[in-house]
Amino acid sequence: MVWNFKPNVRPYRYVGHRGPVYSVAVTPNGNTIISGSADDTIRIWNNTVEGFSQVIKSHSAPVKTVSLSQDGSLLLSGSDDKTLKVFQLADRRFMFSINAHNHWVKSSEFSPDTRLIASGSEDHTVKLWDMTSKACICTFDDHIAGVNTVRFHPDGTCISAGSADRSIKIWDIRS
């Protein structure tokens, strides 16, 4: 459901996934909504009354996380198939895949400058990836349970992660 609060509250209901929706992202201009689902798909919705969507089927397991680059040009997804995938949003073009973790990818995000990707997994780790080389440049294994969410600080210097171990950890990625 999407609620438009200007000028009157008007909900839009978008129907199409065949399983629970795990993650949603919205482009900076608000015109496009992306969702990841247990049906192994990503849907890209036009934020209109009609709710037209295009389907991306690139994962072989539930899509647990979708996020966008700060300018809204790149789409990042993570899945129970243990991979991260990056797409050009404008033309829905697949760019590359990263075999990311030893267990489900539950959260992922681009750094504010889009040079890095952070991912968190049920394997208890947070990983930092270089967008150019597609290589893991650092693994943080301080959690003792699955990582549910990862986020970059707005200035890109730190990563925070929340875990099923009931803790939040923050790492300064400059050191």
Helices and strands as residue ranges (DSSP letters): E 2-4, E 10-12, E 21-26, E 32-37, E 42-46, E 53-56, E 63-68, E 74-79, E 83-88, E 93-99, E 105-110, E 116-121, E 126-130, E 136-140, E 147-152, E 158-163, E 168-172
